[in-house]
Amino acid sequence: MKILLLAPLLALAGCASMGSSAADPGMDLADAQVAVRTEANGDVIQEYRVAGQLRMVKVTPSRGPAYYLMDENGDGRLDKSKGEGTVSPVYWKLYGW
């Protein structure tokens, strides 16, 4: 009886862990043109453009993990926080396979 109840729960857990494509910074960029430049401090900046519009920027600092700045709404400009100020939300890729 316990096995019959456990199987559907495991199947649902597998579906829930898949996530959406919007959560992955690299999705929908298969046809993107990538411009790479290195700043004077050693940071590597990769700009991803689709049809000429900026979609994502990946910053790989000389020290520390890479992070992403994204355009979630497709207007060609990096998103700003919804609160006061002009701080862009920053995304880190925590796990991948």
Beta strands, then each sheet from edge to edge (+ up, - down):
strand 1: 33-38
strand 2: 44-50
strand 3: 53-60
strand 4: 67-70
sheet 1: 1+ 2- 3+ 4-
end
